[in-house]
């Protein structure tokens, strides 16, 4: 396969994934936190398996039938997706851990990898990190990124349901 054909194939796969995410996010039948977690679990399993990365996915103490409006659901999911994609694409990780818990009236999403990490002070903030910050702002949440060169990265989102 030629490099151009490979690039076209990769772009079309990304576009199909994005369209699938959009269709899912606007489906009014998918309005509970449980629906989001199920999609996150399926997508993370598929992507980490394809990349040969071990996955630990834990969702505990989460009231699964909590309703989420379309925009909140979309922003929550897209923060997850961006963090997962970054870990798979850039971290060279062997393991990714995804944890979703409820702490009082707040939810916590943490995506951590054991990859190469990066120096946050030296890192040019690309669109991905900026988009995650904007989405966290929409959720009225806090996004915390902890990374050190050679020690992996952890992205934590806290927000009220």
KETORBA-978903 format. One line per 4 residues: for each residue x, y, z of N, C-alpha, C. Coordinates in Angstrom, 3 decimals. Atoms other than C-alpha are relative to their C-alpha. Last residue first. Example, Ala and Ser with C-alpha at 12.3 -4.5 7.8 and 13.67 -1.06 7.14 Angstrom:
-0.820,-1.190,-0.060,13.670,-1.060,7.140,-0.770,1.090,0.730 ~ 0.890,-1.190,0.000,12.300,-4.500,7.800,0.900,1.200,0.000
This chain:
0.956,0.647,0.913,-23.218,15.746,37.475,-1.105,0.967,-0.360 ~ 1.287,0.328,-0.624,-20.530,17.917,38.978,-0.934,-0.592,-1.041 ~ 1.122,-0.883,0.323,-17.063,17.786,37.459,-1.255,-0.465,0.724 ~ 1.002,0.022,-1.072,-13.589,16.412,38.072,-1.103,0.969,-0.392
1.110,-0.928,0.150,-11.315,15.518,35.146,-0.929,-0.196,1.188 ~ 1.117,0.173,-0.929,-7.934,13.893,35.679,-1.021,1.113,-0.222 ~ 0.947,-1.075,0.270,-5.236,13.346,33.081,-1.221,-0.269,0.861 ~ 1.312,0.197,-0.603,-2.262,11.283,34.177,-0.842,1.235,-0.307
0.896,-1.157,-0.058,0.932,10.956,32.169,-1.313,-0.403,0.654 ~ 1.408,0.111,0.374,3.888,8.623,32.191,-0.776,1.283,0.202 ~ 0.827,0.513,-1.093,7.144,8.657,34.151,-1.492,-0.055,-0.331 ~ -0.381,1.341,-0.421,9.909,9.070,31.562,-0.902,-0.618,1.055
-0.734,0.752,0.990,9.412,12.813,31.257,0.448,-1.334,0.587 ~ -1.438,-0.217,-0.142,6.946,13.929,33.868,0.698,-0.886,-1.013 ~ -0.881,0.801,0.831,3.231,14.329,33.457,1.440,0.380,0.287 ~ -1.263,0.225,-0.697,0.313,15.562,35.508,0.841,-0.894,-0.883
-0.910,0.845,0.770,-2.667,17.089,33.735,1.312,-0.077,0.762 ~ -1.370,-0.029,-0.519,-5.551,18.433,35.802,0.844,-0.977,-0.798 ~ -0.832,0.950,0.724,-8.924,19.326,34.334,1.422,0.162,0.493 ~ -1.444,-0.263,-0.093,-11.426,20.967,36.662,0.719,-1.085,-0.775
-0.858,0.951,-0.694,-15.122,21.080,35.930,1.437,0.455,0.034 ~ -0.287,-0.663,-1.275,-17.759,23.611,34.996,0.842,-0.907,0.890 ~ 0.559,0.869,-1.040,-18.727,21.102,32.268,0.095,0.645,1.387 ~ 1.427,0.122,0.294,-18.154,23.846,29.677,-0.696,-0.834,1.076
0.644,-1.261,-0.370,-14.838,24.592,31.352,-1.491,-0.042,-0.259 ~ 0.111,0.053,-1.467,-13.841,20.923,31.080,-0.673,1.271,0.508 ~ 1.108,0.909,-0.288,-14.611,21.154,27.348,-0.214,-0.134,1.509 ~ 1.252,-0.684,0.346,-12.379,24.201,27.009,-1.202,-0.864,0.355
0.203,-1.064,-0.985,-9.515,22.482,28.871,-1.325,0.723,-0.254 ~ 0.402,0.653,-1.246,-9.891,19.332,26.722,-0.267,1.050,1.078 ~ 1.399,0.423,0.138,-9.839,21.479,23.573,-0.501,-0.673,1.279 ~ 0.852,-1.201,-0.103,-6.640,23.174,24.725,-1.473,-0.362,-0.099
0.008,-0.410,-1.407,-4.976,19.804,25.357,-0.871,1.234,0.206 ~ 0.589,1.033,-0.842,-5.975,18.497,21.925,-0.101,0.425,1.454 ~ 1.454,-0.125,-0.020,-5.289,21.737,20.046,-0.643,-1.005,0.947 ~ 0.665,0.220,1.280,-1.636,21.635,20.959,-1.503,0.150,0.159
1.384,0.446,-0.178,-0.093,23.161,24.040,-0.666,-0.091,-1.366 ~ 0.855,-0.946,0.705,3.569,23.310,23.191,-1.422,-0.517,0.135 ~ 0.905,0.512,1.026,5.206,21.199,25.851,-0.793,1.135,-0.633 ~ -0.637,-0.126,1.307,8.171,22.692,27.681,-0.934,-0.367,-1.147
-0.477,-1.379,0.157,6.403,23.404,30.984,0.634,0.228,-1.372 ~ 1.127,-0.899,0.266,4.407,20.174,30.677,0.465,1.431,-0.234 ~ -0.189,-1.139,-0.893,7.555,18.085,30.402,-1.063,1.037,-0.339 ~ -0.550,-1.200,0.628,6.405,14.891,28.738,0.124,1.089,1.053
0.276,-1.276,-0.649,5.469,11.342,29.606,0.573,1.170,-0.778 ~ -1.197,-0.837,-0.107,7.235,8.309,28.168,-0.234,1.340,0.671 ~ -0.837,-0.310,1.155,4.438,5.865,28.828,1.126,0.978,0.302 ~ -1.363,0.187,-0.488,2.950,4.369,31.982,1.009,0.280,-1.111
-0.803,0.958,0.765,-0.505,5.723,31.214,1.391,-0.091,0.602 ~ -1.431,-0.017,-0.308,-3.234,7.379,33.236,0.712,-1.027,-0.871 ~ -0.623,0.823,1.026,-6.801,8.343,32.396,1.503,0.139,0.209 ~ -1.462,-0.055,0.055,-8.757,9.636,35.371,0.489,-0.974,-1.056
-0.516,0.834,1.078,-12.430,10.535,35.321,1.504,0.154,0.024 ~ -1.427,-0.087,0.293,-13.867,11.880,38.566,0.320,-1.001,-1.102 ~ -0.542,1.172,0.690,-17.526,12.585,39.107,1.470,0.267,-0.282 ~ -0.915,-0.194,1.135,-18.768,15.058,41.675,0.411,-1.339,-0.594
0.801,-0.438,1.140,-21.761,15.121,44.020,0.855,0.243,-1.242 ~ 1.065,-0.916,-0.406,-20.012,13.009,46.651,-0.841,0.366,-1.197 ~ -0.447,-0.528,-1.299,-16.994,11.465,44.996,-1.018,1.042,0.427 ~ 0.828,-1.073,-0.509,-18.181,9.254,42.129,0.543,0.390,1.367
0.590,0.175,-1.332,-15.649,7.175,40.296,-0.861,1.207,0.327 ~ 1.115,-0.932,-0.151,-14.384,6.633,36.755,-0.636,-0.298,1.350 ~ 0.761,0.154,-1.240,-10.980,5.056,36.298,-1.073,1.076,0.031 ~ 1.114,-0.943,0.053,-9.104,4.433,33.066,-0.862,-0.279,1.223
1.022,0.230,-1.020,-5.689,2.800,33.241,-1.047,1.103,-0.105 ~ 0.824,-1.173,-0.220,-3.432,2.575,30.188,-1.066,-0.393,1.020 ~ 1.257,0.154,-0.719,-0.577,0.082,29.980,-0.693,1.350,0.134 ~ 0.301,1.438,-0.019,2.456,-0.484,27.743,-1.353,-0.238,0.669
0.331,0.666,-1.265,2.719,3.193,26.872,-0.199,-1.495,-0.208 ~ -0.747,1.253,0.083,4.462,4.673,23.836,-0.181,-0.807,1.288 ~ -0.649,0.373,-1.262,2.975,7.970,25.030,0.925,-1.191,-0.091 ~ -1.263,-0.655,-0.329,2.207,9.629,21.697,0.781,-0.606,1.162
-0.785,-0.515,1.124,-0.590,7.874,19.804,1.407,0.472,0.382 ~ -0.300,1.054,0.978,-2.163,5.651,22.448,0.988,0.496,-1.047 ~ -0.765,1.051,-0.672,-1.968,8.157,25.301,0.412,-1.079,-0.993 ~ -1.355,-0.506,-0.270,-3.044,11.020,23.044,0.868,-1.076,0.634
-0.735,-0.070,1.271,-6.003,9.005,21.724,1.429,0.491,0.203 ~ -0.324,1.374,0.412,-7.099,8.157,25.270,0.802,0.002,-1.295 ~ -1.034,0.491,-0.913,-6.899,11.794,26.409,0.440,-1.420,-0.388 ~ -1.244,-0.728,0.294,-8.798,12.972,23.331,1.141,-0.514,0.878
-0.509,0.475,1.289,-11.486,10.290,23.737,1.332,0.670,-0.351 ~ -0.484,1.377,-0.112,-12.024,10.961,27.436,0.692,-0.432,-1.287 ~ -1.206,-0.129,-0.841,-12.312,14.710,26.848,0.640,-1.377,0.161 ~ -1.087,-0.472,0.857,-14.682,13.896,23.959,1.280,0.301,0.788
-0.502,1.071,0.853,-16.913,11.745,26.183,1.200,0.469,-0.825 ~ -0.601,1.012,-0.863,-17.317,14.409,28.860,0.646,-1.098,-0.852 ~ -1.267,-0.554,-0.484,-17.953,17.083,26.223,0.749,-0.983,0.902 ~ -0.941,-0.149,1.108,-20.574,15.004,24.410,1.361,0.506,0.492
-0.390,1.353,0.394,-22.385,13.933,27.584,1.076,0.065,-1.082 ~ -0.863,0.499,-1.079,-22.438,17.503,28.826,0.536,-1.375,-0.347 ~ -1.275,-0.724,0.029,-23.761,18.748,25.463,0.960,-0.484,1.084 ~ -0.796,0.330,1.175,-26.445,16.039,25.201,1.368,0.699,-0.002
0.491,-0.654,1.210,-27.804,16.390,28.723,1.004,-0.238,-1.131 ~ -0.947,-1.014,0.464,-26.755,13.759,31.221,-0.589,0.647,-1.245 ~ 0.248,-0.563,1.332,-29.185,11.655,33.248,1.053,1.058,-0.306 ~ -0.029,-1.454,0.019,-27.803,9.708,36.198,-0.192,0.480,-1.435
1.207,-0.495,0.656,-28.808,6.065,35.833,-0.113,1.521,0.046 ~ 0.041,0.214,1.445,-25.311,4.753,36.472,-1.207,0.606,-0.699 ~ 1.441,0.183,0.210,-24.838,6.208,39.944,-0.288,-0.037,-1.506 ~ 0.561,-0.996,0.907,-21.051,5.669,39.999,-1.493,-0.272,-0.157
0.763,-0.960,-0.806,-19.513,3.915,42.982,-0.603,1.106,-0.855 ~ 0.536,0.451,-1.285,-17.081,2.189,40.639,-0.687,1.137,0.737 ~ 1.053,-0.974,-0.292,-16.061,2.340,36.989,-0.654,-0.485,1.288 ~ 0.760,0.168,-1.240,-12.725,0.630,36.400,-1.022,1.126,0.105
1.139,-0.919,0.029,-10.988,0.090,33.066,-0.856,-0.292,1.222 ~ 0.749,0.204,-1.238,-7.491,-1.438,33.050,-1.100,1.055,-0.011 ~ 1.003,-0.948,-0.462,-6.066,-1.749,29.572,-0.571,-0.444,1.330 ~ 0.854,0.546,-1.052,-2.890,-3.397,28.295,-0.937,1.095,0.505
-0.185,-0.629,-1.311,-1.587,-1.874,25.060,-0.951,-0.651,0.999 ~ -0.805,0.919,-0.814,-1.155,-3.824,21.805,0.308,0.553,1.387 ~ -1.346,-0.566,-0.192,-2.328,-0.879,19.661,0.900,-0.913,0.835 ~ -0.600,-0.205,1.325,-5.398,-2.708,18.288,1.438,0.514,0.113
-0.311,1.330,0.546,-6.180,-3.920,21.817,0.695,0.128,-1.350 ~ -1.213,0.493,-0.673,-5.881,-0.381,23.169,0.384,-1.387,-0.515 ~ -1.186,-0.760,0.393,-8.303,0.977,20.550,1.279,-0.515,0.665 ~ -0.308,0.165,1.426,-10.983,-1.700,20.888,1.318,0.674,-0.374
-0.428,1.390,0.207,-10.918,-1.843,24.685,0.421,-0.215,-1.449 ~ -1.351,0.146,-0.562,-10.999,1.973,24.942,0.515,-1.428,-0.192 ~ -0.970,-0.709,0.840,-13.947,2.176,22.531,1.419,-0.188,0.535 ~ -0.124,0.678,1.289,-15.982,-0.491,24.329,1.079,0.640,-0.872
-0.602,1.319,-0.226,-15.364,0.873,27.847,0.252,-0.708,-1.336 ~ -1.403,-0.219,-0.342,-16.032,4.473,26.782,0.725,-1.340,0.164 ~ -0.695,-0.374,1.248,-19.264,3.401,25.074,1.488,0.205,0.261 ~ -0.040,1.179,0.872,-20.424,1.559,28.189,0.733,0.307,-1.296
-1.032,0.908,-0.513,-19.427,4.518,30.365,0.097,-1.249,-0.865 ~ -1.307,-0.578,0.297,-21.435,6.943,28.231,1.101,-0.966,0.430 ~ -0.177,0.090,1.452,-24.530,4.747,28.310,1.382,0.524,-0.404 ~ -0.309,1.385,0.328,-24.181,4.331,32.102,0.245,-0.181,-1.497
-1.435,0.173,-0.208,-24.090,8.097,32.490,0.432,-1.413,-0.364 ~ -0.426,0.324,-1.360,-27.585,8.177,31.060,1.511,-0.181,0.064 ~ -0.086,-1.167,-0.870,-28.815,10.010,27.963,0.398,-0.293,1.439 ~ -1.271,0.236,-0.686,-28.146,7.469,25.216,0.244,1.073,1.059
0.128,1.247,-0.765,-31.735,7.265,23.936,1.252,-0.301,0.817 ~ 0.640,-0.259,-1.293,-31.530,10.944,22.934,-0.201,-1.255,0.844 ~ 1.095,0.958,-0.163,-28.976,10.076,20.220,-0.639,0.197,1.370 ~ 1.280,-0.699,0.151,-26.926,13.248,19.735,-1.203,-0.931,0.140
0.173,-1.080,-0.980,-23.725,11.802,21.193,-1.362,0.690,-0.113 ~ 0.247,0.538,-1.332,-23.961,8.519,19.272,-0.352,1.120,0.984 ~ 1.308,0.652,0.052,-24.310,10.245,15.905,-0.363,-0.557,1.375 ~ 1.010,-1.053,0.099,-21.392,12.529,16.747,-1.401,-0.606,0.020
0.085,-0.691,-1.291,-19.169,9.678,17.955,-1.093,1.061,-0.016 ~ 0.639,0.944,-0.918,-19.928,7.623,14.813,-0.183,0.641,1.373 ~ 1.426,0.010,0.348,-19.097,10.635,12.661,-0.769,-0.933,0.932 ~ 0.578,-1.278,-0.430,-15.781,11.062,14.459,-1.494,0.049,-0.286
0.079,0.018,-1.466,-14.935,7.361,14.077,-0.658,1.275,0.516 ~ 1.087,0.921,-0.354,-15.797,7.506,10.359,-0.168,-0.081,1.513 ~ 1.254,-0.664,0.327,-13.605,10.604,9.930,-1.194,-0.885,0.374 ~ 0.217,-1.047,-1.003,-10.708,8.949,11.737,-1.325,0.703,-0.225
0.338,0.679,-1.261,-11.059,5.841,9.545,-0.268,1.013,1.103 ~ 1.394,0.446,0.117,-11.188,8.023,6.413,-0.437,-0.749,1.256 ~ 0.903,-1.147,-0.086,-8.034,9.856,7.463,-1.461,-0.440,-0.066 ~ -0.013,-0.466,-1.397,-6.158,6.604,8.124,-0.971,1.163,0.187
0.677,1.013,-0.822,-7.193,5.181,4.741,-0.087,0.444,1.456 ~ 1.424,-0.111,0.314,-6.220,8.374,2.920,-0.795,-0.971,0.860 ~ 0.460,-1.252,-0.615,-2.833,8.354,4.679,-1.498,0.206,-0.233 ~ 0.022,0.223,-1.453,-2.282,4.690,3.794,-0.531,1.236,0.713
1.173,0.833,-0.266,-3.243,5.382,0.166,-0.135,-0.264,1.501 ~ 1.175,-0.848,0.201,-0.725,8.233,0.050,-1.268,-0.784,0.305 ~ 0.151,-0.943,-1.126,2.016,6.099,1.610,-1.242,0.884,-0.139 ~ -0.818,-1.203,0.127,1.397,3.370,-0.995,-0.208,0.919,1.202
0.855,-1.191,0.000,0.000,0.000,0.000,0.894,1.246,0.000
